[in-house]
Amino acid sequence: MRAMLWVVGIVAGALILLGLLLEAVRWLVIIGVIALLAVIVFAFVKGRQAVQHRHSARR
């Protein structure tokens, strides 16, 4: 009986840790996607500024 309680406790602890890990991974993926979008927008804005600056410098 005591061994079964240990097994149930260990399995429960492992499931809790797995749930926390999956939750953390999900949030890391969300943060990574947001950061990737921010980098793409930043690169697009900087590229447009460079093109406009180069275009106005020729005049």
TORTIMAR-841355 format. One record per residue: z, y, x of N, C-alpha, C in turn; residue in one letter. Coordinates in steps of 0.02 Angstrom, whole numbers. Example, Ala and Ser with C-alpha at 12.3 -4.5 7.8 and 13.67 -1.06 7.14 Angstrom:
TORTIMAR-841355
390/-284/660/390/-225/615/390/-165/660/A
354/-112/642/357/-53/684/394/2/645/S
end
This chain:
TORTIMAR-841355
0/-59/41/0/0/0/0/63/44/M
41/61/96/45/119/141/-21/130/177/R
-55/76/197/-119/82/230/-171/112/183/A
-169/93/121/-216/121/73/-205/196/63/M
-143/217/63/-128/289/57/-154/326/117/L
-147/297/177/-174/329/237/-250/335/233/W
-283/282/210/-356/283/205/-378/336/154/V
-345/338/96/-362/388/45/-349/458/72/V
-294/468/108/-280/533/137/-331/555/189/G
-351/508/231/-401/524/283/-468/538/251/I
-488/499/201/-552/511/167/-550/578/131/V
-495/594/99/-488/658/64/-493/716/114/A
-459/710/171/-462/762/222/-533/770/249/G
-567/714/260/-635/717/285/-681/750/234/A
-672/735/170/-713/767/119/-700/842/114/L
-637/862/122/-621/933/121/-653/968/180/I
-646/938/240/-677/968/299/-753/971/293/L
-783/918/265/-856/917/255/-877/972/206/L
-838/980/153/-853/1033/105/-849/1102/137/G
-797/1114/177/-790/1178/211/-847/1189/261/L
-866/1137/296/-921/1142/345/-987/1157/310/L
-1001/1123/255/-1063/1136/218/-1063/1206/189/L
-1006/1230/166/-1001/1298/140/-1015/1348/196/E
-986/1335/255/-997/1380/312/-1071/1378/333/A
-1101/1320/333/-1172/1314/352/-1214/1353/302/V
-1198/1347/238/-1236/1384/188/-1231/1459/199/R
-1171/1483/213/-1164/1555/226/-1199/1576/290/W
-1198/1533/341/-1233/1549/403/-1309/1553/391/L
-1335/1508/350/-1406/1510/334/-1423/1574/296/V
-1381/1593/249/-1392/1655/211/-1390/1715/258/I
-1341/1718/302/-1336/1773/349/-1396/1774/396/I
-1418/1716/418/-1476/1711/462/-1540/1736/428/G
-1549/1719/364/-1608/1742/327/-1606/1818/319/V
-1547/1845/304/-1540/1918/297/-1555/1952/364/I
-1530/1924/418/-1543/1953/485/-1617/1949/501/A
-1649/1894/485/-1721/1887/498/-1761/1938/459/L
-1744/1947/396/-1778/1998/355/-1767/2068/383/L
-1706/2082/406/-1692/2148/436/-1734/2159/498/A
-1741/2108/540/-1781/2115/601/-1855/2126/583/V
-1880/2090/533/-1950/2099/513/-1961/2170/487/I
-1916/2195/445/-1923/2263/419/-1918/2314/475/V
-1871/2304/521/-1863/2350/578/-1925/2351/621/F
-1954/2292/635/-2015/2289/675/-2073/2322/639/A
-2078/2313/574/-2132/2345/536/-2125/2421/538/F
-2064/2446/528/-2053/2519/529/-2068/2547/599/V
-2044/2514/650/-2057/2538/719/-2131/2535/735/K
-2166/2484/712/-2238/2478/724/-2276/2534/689/G
-2257/2550/628/-2290/2605/592/-2276/2672/627/R
-2215/2681/652/-2199/2743/688/-2240/2749/752/Q
-2249/2693/787/-2287/2694/849/-2360/2710/835/A
-2387/2682/781/-2457/2695/763/-2465/2768/743/V
-2420/2795/703/-2424/2864/683/-2416/2911/742/Q
-2370/2894/787/-2359/2936/847/-2421/2937/891/H
-2452/2879/900/-2511/2873/941/-2570/2910/908/R
-2574/2906/842/-2627/2939/806/-2620/3015/809/H
-2559/3040/803/-2548/3113/806/-2554/3139/878/S
-2543/3098/928/-2549/3120/998/-2622/3130/1018/A
-2668/3095/984/-2739/3102/1001/-2767/3169/977/R
-2738/3199/927/-2765/3261/899/-2752/3320/942/R
end
